[in-house]
Amino acid sequence: MSISRKEIKHIAQLARLSFSDKQIRIFQEELSAILRYIDKLKKVKVEINNGNLSKREQLNVFRRDERGDKKGYSYDKGKLLKVAPEKKDNFFKVPPVFNKK
């Protein structure tokens, strides 16, 4: 499959680009080569092996997404605050991220 000069100009117009005649010729050759390669790929026979899918699913190492206590935490906030280097009220105190000028 090849692409025409008219199609290249139309694509350029849609993208609001302008090309010289030489650039249009280059794009025409390159895009035609890409389209020919895609045509070759369409002819490749591909078999799906469903056996591999089940093995991959068995290898799922992610934990279940389960809710912790009533507040939605999966950790004890009180215990974490006790060992925090700095805290203010019921929050962790951290250094500022942005420097004020």
C-alpha positions as protocol buffer text, in pm:
chain_id: "A"
residue {
  index: 1
  type: MET
  ca { x: 0 y: 0 z: 0 }
}
residue {
  index: 2
  type: SER
  ca { x: 129 y: 345 z: -80 }
}
residue {
  index: 3
  type: ILE
  ca { x: 17 y: 691 z: 13 }
}
residue {
  index: 4
  type: SER
  ca { x: -34 y: 967 z: -241 }
}
residue {
  index: 5
  type: ARG
  ca { x: 101 y: 1324 z: -242 }
}
residue {
  index: 6
  type: LYS
  ca { x: -258 y: 1444 z: -206 }
}
residue {
  index: 7
  type: GLU
  ca { x: -299 y: 1239 z: 114 }
}
residue {
  index: 8
  type: ILE
  ca { x: 31 y: 1371 z: 254 }
}
residue {
  index: 9
  type: LYS
  ca { x: -81 y: 1730 z: 186 }
}
residue {
  index: 10
  type: HIS
  ca { x: -418 y: 1658 z: 348 }
}
residue {
  index: 11
  type: ILE
  ca { x: -254 y: 1514 z: 661 }
}
residue {
  index: 12
  type: ALA
  ca { x: -20 y: 1814 z: 676 }
}
residue {
  index: 13
  type: GLN
  ca { x: -316 y: 2050 z: 645 }
}
residue {
  index: 14
  type: LEU
  ca { x: -499 y: 1871 z: 930 }
}
residue {
  index: 15
  type: ALA
  ca { x: -188 y: 1904 z: 1147 }
}
residue {
  index: 16
  type: ARG
  ca { x: -146 y: 2266 z: 1036 }
}
residue {
  index: 17
  type: LEU
  ca { x: 198 y: 2193 z: 893 }
}
residue {
  index: 18
  type: SER
  ca { x: 353 y: 2303 z: 568 }
}
residue {
  index: 19
  type: PHE
  ca { x: 616 y: 2105 z: 380 }
}
residue {
  index: 20
  type: SER
  ca { x: 831 y: 2164 z: 76 }
}
residue {
  index: 21
  type: ASP
  ca { x: 795 y: 1938 z: -227 }
}
residue {
  index: 22
  type: LYS
  ca { x: 1111 y: 1754 z: -123 }
}
residue {
  index: 23
  type: GLN
  ca { x: 975 y: 1693 z: 228 }
}
residue {
  index: 24
  type: ILE
  ca { x: 643 y: 1571 z: 87 }
}
residue {
  index: 25
  type: ARG
  ca { x: 830 y: 1324 z: -135 }
}
residue {
  index: 26
  type: ILE
  ca { x: 1032 y: 1198 z: 164 }
}
residue {
  index: 27
  type: PHE
  ca { x: 721 y: 1159 z: 381 }
}
residue {
  index: 28
  type: GLN
  ca { x: 542 y: 985 z: 96 }
}
residue {
  index: 29
  type: GLU
  ca { x: 822 y: 728 z: 65 }
}
residue {
  index: 30
  type: GLU
  ca { x: 857 y: 674 z: 441 }
}
residue {
  index: 31
  type: LEU
  ca { x: 485 y: 646 z: 514 }
}
residue {
  index: 32
  type: SER
  ca { x: 436 y: 413 z: 217 }
}
residue {
  index: 33
  type: ALA
  ca { x: 713 y: 188 z: 353 }
}
residue {
  index: 34
  type: ILE
  ca { x: 545 y: 184 z: 695 }
}
residue {
  index: 35
  type: LEU
  ca { x: 208 y: 97 z: 542 }
}
residue {
  index: 36
  type: ARG
  ca { x: 364 y: -185 z: 337 }
}
residue {
  index: 37
  type: TYR
  ca { x: 521 y: -325 z: 655 }
}
residue {
  index: 38
  type: ILE
  ca { x: 184 y: -311 z: 833 }
}
residue {
  index: 39
  type: ASP
  ca { x: 31 y: -505 z: 544 }
}
residue {
  index: 40
  type: LYS
  ca { x: 297 y: -774 z: 595 }
}
residue {
  index: 41
  type: LEU
  ca { x: 219 y: -790 z: 967 }
}
residue {
  index: 42
  type: LYS
  ca { x: -151 y: -839 z: 893 }
}
residue {
  index: 43
  type: LYS
  ca { x: -66 y: -1161 z: 708 }
}
residue {
  index: 44
  type: VAL
  ca { x: 117 y: -1316 z: 1005 }
}
residue {
  index: 45
  type: LYS
  ca { x: -73 y: -1604 z: 1165 }
}
residue {
  index: 46
  type: VAL
  ca { x: -92 y: -1565 z: 1543 }
}
residue {
  index: 47
  type: GLU
  ca { x: -212 y: -1839 z: 1776 }
}
residue {
  index: 48
  type: ILE
  ca { x: -326 y: -1754 z: 2126 }
}
residue {
  index: 49
  type: ASN
  ca { x: -217 y: -2005 z: 2387 }
}
residue {
  index: 50
  type: ASN
  ca { x: -471 y: -1982 z: 2669 }
}
residue {
  index: 51
  type: GLY
  ca { x: -254 y: -2205 z: 2886 }
}
residue {
  index: 52
  type: ASN
  ca { x: -12 y: -1917 z: 2939 }
}
residue {
  index: 53
  type: LEU
  ca { x: -287 y: -1686 z: 3056 }
}
residue {
  index: 54
  type: SER
  ca { x: -384 y: -1905 z: 3348 }
}
residue {
  index: 55
  type: LYS
  ca { x: -20 y: -1939 z: 3457 }
}
residue {
  index: 56
  type: ARG
  ca { x: 21 y: -1563 z: 3451 }
}
residue {
  index: 57
  type: GLU
  ca { x: -288 y: -1520 z: 3664 }
}
residue {
  index: 58
  type: GLN
  ca { x: -145 y: -1764 z: 3918 }
}
residue {
  index: 59
  type: LEU
  ca { x: 166 y: -1548 z: 3948 }
}
residue {
  index: 60
  type: ASN
  ca { x: -33 y: -1245 z: 4068 }
}
residue {
  index: 61
  type: VAL
  ca { x: 167 y: -1129 z: 4370 }
}
residue {
  index: 62
  type: PHE
  ca { x: -48 y: -829 z: 4454 }
}
residue {
  index: 63
  type: ARG
  ca { x: -237 y: -835 z: 4780 }
}
residue {
  index: 64
  type: ARG
  ca { x: -611 y: -809 z: 4791 }
}
residue {
  index: 65
  type: ASP
  ca { x: -740 y: -457 z: 4828 }
}
residue {
  index: 66
  type: GLU
  ca { x: -896 y: -483 z: 5172 }
}
residue {
  index: 67
  type: ARG
  ca { x: -1004 y: -207 z: 5403 }
}
residue {
  index: 68
  type: GLY
  ca { x: -840 y: -175 z: 5744 }
}
residue {
  index: 69
  type: ASP
  ca { x: -1017 y: -36 z: 6049 }
}
residue {
  index: 70
  type: LYS
  ca { x: -1334 y: 173 z: 6047 }
}
residue {
  index: 71
  type: LYS
  ca { x: -1145 y: 486 z: 5943 }
}
residue {
  index: 72
  type: GLY
  ca { x: -1001 y: 313 z: 5638 }
}
residue {
  index: 73
  type: TYR
  ca { x: -645 y: 287 z: 5772 }
}
residue {
  index: 74
  type: SER
  ca { x: -455 y: -39 z: 5743 }
}
residue {
  index: 75
  type: TYR
  ca { x: -215 y: 72 z: 6018 }
}
residue {
  index: 76
  type: ASP
  ca { x: -243 y: 207 z: 6373 }
}
residue {
  index: 77
  type: LYS
  ca { x: -201 y: 583 z: 6339 }
}
residue {
  index: 78
  type: GLY
  ca { x: -147 y: 624 z: 6713 }
}
residue {
  index: 79
  type: LYS
  ca { x: 147 y: 384 z: 6718 }
}
residue {
  index: 80
  type: LEU
  ca { x: 304 y: 553 z: 6417 }
}
residue {
  index: 81
  type: LEU
  ca { x: 268 y: 899 z: 6573 }
}
residue {
  index: 82
  type: LYS
  ca { x: 439 y: 773 z: 6891 }
}
residue {
  index: 83
  type: VAL
  ca { x: 754 y: 682 z: 6696 }
}
residue {
  index: 84
  type: ALA
  ca { x: 748 y: 983 z: 6460 }
}
residue {
  index: 85
  type: PRO
  ca { x: 1056 y: 1209 z: 6489 }
}
residue {
  index: 86
  type: GLU
  ca { x: 832 y: 1516 z: 6496 }
}
residue {
  index: 87
  type: LYS
  ca { x: 458 y: 1565 z: 6519 }
}
residue {
  index: 88
  type: LYS
  ca { x: 214 y: 1850 z: 6562 }
}
residue {
  index: 89
  type: ASP
  ca { x: -133 y: 1786 z: 6700 }
}
residue {
  index: 90
  type: ASN
  ca { x: -244 y: 1462 z: 6533 }
}
residue {
  index: 91
  type: PHE
  ca { x: -19 y: 1492 z: 6224 }
}
residue {
  index: 92
  type: PHE
  ca { x: 336 y: 1410 z: 6119 }
}
residue {
  index: 93
  type: LYS
  ca { x: 560 y: 1717 z: 6096 }
}
residue {
  index: 94
  type: VAL
  ca { x: 789 y: 1716 z: 5794 }
}
residue {
  index: 95
  type: PRO
  ca { x: 1035 y: 1968 z: 5649 }
}
residue {
  index: 96
  type: PRO
  ca { x: 890 y: 2210 z: 5394 }
}
residue {
  index: 97
  type: VAL
  ca { x: 900 y: 2094 z: 5035 }
}
residue {
  index: 98
  type: PHE
  ca { x: 909 y: 2437 z: 4875 }
}
residue {
  index: 99
  type: ASN
  ca { x: 1146 y: 2709 z: 4987 }
}
residue {
  index: 100
  type: LYS
  ca { x: 984 y: 3045 z: 5047 }
}
residue {
  index: 101
  type: LYS
  ca { x: 1172 y: 3336 z: 4896 }
}
